[in-house]
Amino acid sequence: LFAVESKRGERLNLTTPSYRAAAAVASVQLGVARKLLEMTVDYAKDRKQFGKPVGSFQAVKHKLARVHTAIEDARPAAWYAAYAFARDLPDAARAASVAKGAASRAEALANTEALQCHGGIGFTWEHDLHIWLKRGLALQPAFGTPDEHRAMLAKIVLVTAAAGAGIGLATAKRCIEEGATVVISDKHERRLEETASELGVLGIPADVTQETDVQRLFDAAIAEYGRIDVAVNNAGLGGTANIIDMTDVQWNIVLDVTLNGTFRCTRAALRHMVPRGSGVIVNISSVLGWRAQAGQAHYAAAKAGVMALTRAAAMEAAPANVRVNAVAPSLAMHPFLEKVMDPGELEHLVTLEAFGRSAETWEVANVIVFLASDYSSYMTGEIVSVSSQHP
């Protein structure tokens, strides 16, 4: 169950039976607890009986919240146990024991609260357990970093437009470094295949202007890992043209990729996350959504639309405990941008920056990781400026 590969491709065989058994039990119990939680939610939705078995909708929510908290409290212990005995650390036995105890409590609480929510009706979950073993044990330890300090530990993250040299790729790398299991997507299949191979992640080709591609992307990621915890909607397209010279084609393609594509991906993510009652969406906007710049009417309109979309989606998703935020970078330099933009224009844009330089893509990715992590658990509907150019 717990053969773990490092980034170097080294296979670490976990050969100590007592450690392996304890961690296996802990992982199974966490899987059972989470499955019970999901089945309780599904039961209440399908039967439309929130309130009847236990008296009130708020009471059901309280019970499910307790189960969710117990699972989330136990999960870091289970992950650290797997990491500890994979690396043969001195405290591996103690870590496995702690993980087993925490997982046992989570499973017991899930069983008790779920049965009360169901009015005493039991479950048959054994046939689903193998799915949880496959999906729940996607261990991806970043050796050298203590698990308790990794912001994205055990999260499943989907990043669109991540096969280039810009913010998407930097975000995928930072999420991996923070312990996430990452799925990347891009329209350019060859580049996507190369990037996915380099990062050691799943790559799924998709054109965000095509609804069928977006659906296939989300369906494939969920089929592989069982869920998506974080969706980073990075796909966007720019260009330069004054309004008087701009064609409908120039306007429409920028809007379709940058705004409509973000809408399609946000909608797909919400359709998955809202029923689950958890999830995070991070959209990529721009400071041009706030400030005027000649030749950028289409791009500015699209990015301002992403800001408005983010705020509206956040209000709609908040009752389901789903957060939606956006970052608004100013100038984040990368090789592709240097290739397509006029050098004189780039020099001028740099003069607008408070630090007198452009941002590095990883500096923007750091903010995205913060918004995607539990460190920002009370933030939603916010547009975070990664620059000095907030209005």
C-alpha positions in Angstrom: 0.0 0.0 0.0 2.7 2.5 0.9 5.5 2.2 -1.6 6.5 5.8 -2.0 8.7 7.2 -4.8 10.8 10.3 -4.3 11.4 12.9 -7.0 14.6 11.1 -7.9 12.6 8.0 -8.8 14.0 6.1 -5.9 11.6 3.4 -4.6 11.4 3.3 -0.8 10.2 -0.1 0.3 8.4 0.0 3.7 9.5 -3.3 5.2 8.7 -2.9 8.9 5.4 -4.9 9.5 4.2 -3.1 12.7 4.7 0.3 11.2 3.0 -0.7 7.9 0.1 -2.3 9.7 -0.5 0.7 11.9 -0.3 3.2 9.1 -2.5 1.0 6.9 -5.2 0.8 9.6 -5.0 4.5 10.1 -5.5 5.2 6.4 -8.3 2.8 6.0 -10.1 4.3 9.0 -9.7 7.8 7.6 -11.1 6.6 4.3 -14.1 5.0 6.1 -14.7 8.1 8.1 -14.7 10.3 5.0 -16.8 7.9 3.1 -19.4 7.9 5.9 -19.4 11.7 5.9 -20.0 11.8 2.1 -22.7 9.1 2.2 -24.5 11.0 5.0 -24.5 14.2 2.9 -25.7 12.3 -0.2 -28.4 10.5 1.8 -29.7 13.7 3.2 -29.7 15.4 -0.2 -31.3 12.5 -2.1 -34.0 12.0 0.5 -34.4 15.7 1.1 -34.7 15.0 4.8 -32.3 17.4 6.4 -33.9 18.2 9.7 -36.2 15.2 10.1 -33.9 12.6 11.5 -32.3 14.9 14.1 -34.6 17.8 14.4 -33.0 20.6 12.4 -30.8 21.4 9.5 -28.4 23.2 11.8 -28.0 20.1 14.0 -27.1 18.0 10.9 -24.6 20.6 9.9 -23.1 20.6 13.3 -22.7 16.9 13.4 -21.1 16.8 9.9 -18.8 19.6 10.9 -17.6 17.6 13.9 -16.9 14.6 11.7 -15.1 16.8 9.1 -13.0 18.4 11.9 -12.0 15.0 13.3 -10.9 13.8 9.9 -8.9 16.9 9.2 -7.3 16.7 12.6 -6.3 13.1 12.1 -5.1 13.3 8.5 -1.7 15.1 9.2 -0.9 12.4 11.8 -1.5 9.7 9.2 0.6 11.4 6.6 3.4 12.0 9.0 3.4 8.4 10.1 3.7 7.2 6.4 6.5 9.7 5.9 8.3 8.8 9.2 8.5 5.0 8.5 9.2 5.6 4.8 12.3 7.5 5.9 12.9 5.2 8.9 12.8 8.1 11.3 13.4 7.4 15.0 9.8 8.4 16.0 8.1 6.3 13.3 6.6 3.8 15.8 5.2 6.6 18.0 3.9 8.5 14.9 2.1 5.3 13.7 0.5 4.9 17.1 -0.7 8.5 17.2 -2.1 8.2 13.7 -4.0 5.0 14.5 -5.5 6.6 17.6 -6.6 9.8 15.8 -8.0 7.8 12.9 -9.9 5.5 15.2 -11.5 8.4 16.9 -12.5 10.0 13.6 -14.0 6.7 12.3 -15.9 6.2 15.5 -17.3 9.7 15.5 -18.2 9.4 11.8 -20.1 6.2 12.4 -22.0 7.6 15.5 -22.9 11.0 14.0 -23.7 9.5 10.6 -26.1 6.9 12.1 -27.8 9.7 14.1 -28.2 11.8 11.0 -29.7 8.8 9.1 -32.1 8.1 11.9 -30.3 4.8 12.7 -30.1 3.5 9.1 -26.8 1.7 8.6 -24.4 1.6 5.6 -22.8 -0.9 3.3 -19.5 0.7 2.4 -17.1 -2.2 2.1 -17.4 -2.4 -1.7 -16.3 1.2 -1.9 -13.2 0.8 0.3 -10.8 -0.2 -2.5 -11.6 3.1 -4.3 -10.7 5.0 -1.1 -7.5 3.1 -0.8 -6.6 4.0 -4.3 -7.6 7.7 -4.1 -6.8 8.5 -0.5 -3.2 7.2 -0.4 -1.7 9.4 -3.2 1.3 10.0 -1.0 3.7 12.6 -2.3 6.1 13.6 0.4 8.5 16.4 -0.2 11.6 15.1 1.6 13.4 17.7 3.7 10.3 19.7 4.7 8.4 18.7 7.9 4.8 17.7 6.9 3.3 20.0 9.5 4.7 23.0 7.8 3.5 22.2 4.3 0.5 24.3 3.3 -1.0 22.0 0.7 -0.4 18.6 2.3 -2.8 15.9 0.9 -4.7 18.4 -1.3 -5.7 17.6 -4.9 -4.9 20.7 -7.0 -5.9 21.3 -10.7 -4.0 24.1 -12.5 -5.0 25.2 -16.0 -2.6 26.6 -18.6 0.3 25.2 -16.6 2.5 23.9 -19.4 4.1 27.2 -20.3 6.8 29.2 -18.6 4.5 31.5 -16.6 2.4 31.7 -13.5 0.6 28.3 -14.1 3.8 26.3 -14.2 5.2 28.2 -11.1 1.9 27.5 -9.3 2.1 23.8 -10.1 5.6 23.6 -8.8 4.9 25.5 -5.6 1.8 23.3 -4.9 4.0 20.2 -5.3 6.6 21.6 -3.0 3.9 22.2 -0.4 2.7 18.6 -0.5 -0.2 18.7 -3.0 -1.0 16.1 -5.6 -1.2 18.2 -8.8 -3.1 17.8 -12.1 -2.1 20.2 -14.9 -3.8 21.1 -18.1 -3.0 23.0 -21.2 -4.2 23.5 -24.8 -0.7 22.6 -26.2 -0.5 18.9 -26.0 3.2 18.4 -26.7 4.2 21.0 -24.2 1.8 19.6 -21.7 3.2 16.1 -22.1 6.7 17.4 -21.6 5.8 19.4 -18.5 3.8 16.7 -16.9 6.7 14.3 -17.4 9.1 16.8 -15.9 6.9 17.4 -12.9 5.8 13.8 -12.5 2.1 14.7 -12.5 -1.0 13.9 -14.5 -1.5 16.1 -17.5 -4.8 16.4 -19.2 -5.1 18.4 -22.5 -8.0 20.9 -22.6 -9.0 24.0 -24.4 -11.0 26.2 -22.0 -13.0 27.8 -24.9 -14.6 24.3 -25.4 -17.1 23.3 -22.8 -16.7 19.6 -23.7 -12.9 19.9 -23.0 -13.5 21.5 -19.6 -16.0 18.8 -18.6 -13.5 16.1 -19.7 -10.7 17.8 -17.7 -12.6 17.9 -14.5 -14.1 14.4 -14.9 -10.7 12.9 -15.6 -9.1 14.5 -12.6 -11.9 13.4 -10.3 -11.9 9.9 -11.8 -8.2 9.6 -11.0 -8.1 11.1 -7.5 -11.7 11.0 -6.3 -12.0 14.8 -5.8 -10.5 18.2 -6.6 -9.7 20.3 -3.5 -8.3 23.3 -5.3 -8.9 24.7 -8.9 -6.5 27.3 -10.1 -8.0 28.9 -13.2 -5.0 30.4 -14.9 -5.8 30.3 -18.6 -5.8 33.7 -20.3 -4.9 35.4 -23.5 -3.7 38.9 -24.1 -2.9 41.1 -27.1 -2.5 44.8 -28.0 -4.8 46.8 -30.2 -6.5 50.2 -29.9 -10.3 50.1 -29.8 -10.6 52.0 -33.1 -8.6 49.3 -34.9 -9.7 46.3 -32.9 -11.7 43.7 -34.8 -14.5 41.6 -33.4 -12.3 38.5 -33.7 -9.5 40.1 -31.6 -12.1 41.2 -29.0 -13.9 37.9 -28.9 -10.9 35.5 -28.6 -9.4 37.4 -25.7 -12.8 37.5 -23.9 -13.5 33.8 -24.7 -10.3 32.5 -23.3 -9.7 34.9 -20.4 -13.3 35.5 -19.1 -15.5 32.8 -20.6 -12.8 30.2 -20.0 -12.5 31.2 -16.3 -16.3 31.1 -16.1 -16.4 27.5 -17.6 -13.8 26.2 -15.2 -15.3 28.0 -12.2 -18.7 26.5 -13.0 -17.2 23.0 -13.4 -15.3 23.3 -10.1 -18.4 24.6 -8.2 -20.5 21.7 -9.6 -18.1 19.4 -7.9 -17.2 21.3 -4.8 -20.6 22.6 -3.7 -22.2 19.1 -3.3 -19.0 18.0 -1.4 -19.2 21.0 1.0 -15.6 22.0 0.5 -13.1 23.4 -2.0 -11.2 26.4 -3.1 -11.1 28.2 -6.4 -8.3 30.7 -7.2 -8.8 32.8 -10.4 -6.1 34.8 -12.1 -7.0 38.4 -12.8 -4.8 41.4 -13.4 -4.2 44.9 -12.2 -5.5 45.9 -15.6 -8.9 45.0 -14.3 -8.5 48.2 -12.2 -6.4 50.6 -14.1 -6.5 51.9 -17.7 -3.8 51.1 -20.3 -4.0 52.0 -23.9 -4.3 49.1 -26.3 -5.6 46.7 -23.6 -9.4 47.3 -23.7 -10.2 43.6 -24.5 -7.8 42.2 -21.9 -8.7 44.8 -19.2 -12.4 44.1 -19.8 -11.8 40.4 -19.5 -9.8 40.7 -16.3 -12.3 43.1 -14.7 -14.9 40.5 -15.6 -12.9 37.8 -13.8 -12.9 40.0 -10.7 -16.6 40.4 -10.8 -17.1 36.7 -11.5 -14.9 35.9 -8.5 -16.9 38.0 -6.1 -20.3 36.7 -7.3 -19.1 33.1 -7.2 -17.8 33.6 -3.7 -21.2 34.7 -2.4 -23.0 31.8 -4.1 -20.5 29.2 -2.9 -20.0 30.4 0.7 -23.0 28.6 2.2 -21.4 25.3 0.9 -18.0 26.2 2.6 -16.4 26.8 -0.8 -14.0 29.7 -1.1 -13.4 31.7 -4.3 -10.6 34.3 -4.5 -8.4 35.8 -7.2 -4.9 37.3 -7.6 -4.2 40.4 -9.6 -0.6 40.4 -10.7 0.9 43.4 -12.4 4.0 42.4 -14.4 5.3 38.9 -13.8 8.2 38.3 -16.2 8.8 35.0 -18.0 10.4 34.0 -21.3 7.2 33.9 -23.3 6.3 37.4 -22.2 9.7 38.7 -23.2 9.2 37.0 -26.6 5.8 38.5 -27.5 6.0 42.0 -26.0 7.8 45.0 -27.3 11.0 45.6 -25.3 10.3 49.3 -25.0 6.8 48.6 -23.6 8.2 46.2 -21.1 10.7 48.7 -19.9 7.9 51.2 -19.4 5.8 48.8 -17.5 8.8 48.1 -15.1 8.9 51.8 -14.3 5.3 51.5 -12.9 6.4 48.9 -10.4 7.1 49.9 -6.8 10.2 47.8 -6.5 11.5 49.0 -9.9 11.4 45.5 -11.3 9.0 42.9 -12.5 7.7 40.1 -10.3 9.0 36.6 -10.6 6.4 34.0 -11.4 7.0 32.1 -8.1 6.3 35.3 -6.2 2.8 35.3 -7.7 2.5 31.6 -7.1 3.3 32.0 -3.4 0.2 34.2 -3.0 -1.9 31.7 -5.0 -0.7 28.9 -2.6 -1.7 31.0 0.4 -5.2 31.6 -1.0 -5.5 27.9 -1.9 -4.4 26.8 1.6 -6.2 26.6 4.9 -4.2 29.6 6.1 -6.7 31.8 4.2 -9.8 29.9 5.5 -11.8 33.1 6.3 -11.1 34.8 2.9 -13.5 34.7 0.1 -14.5 37.1 -2.7 -11.2 38.9 -2.4 -9.0 40.1 -5.2 -5.4 40.2 -3.9 -3.0 42.6 -5.7 0.5 41.1 -6.1 1.9 44.5 -6.7 1.5 48.1 -5.4 -1.2 48.8 -7.9 -4.4 48.2 -6.0 -6.8 51.1 -6.6 
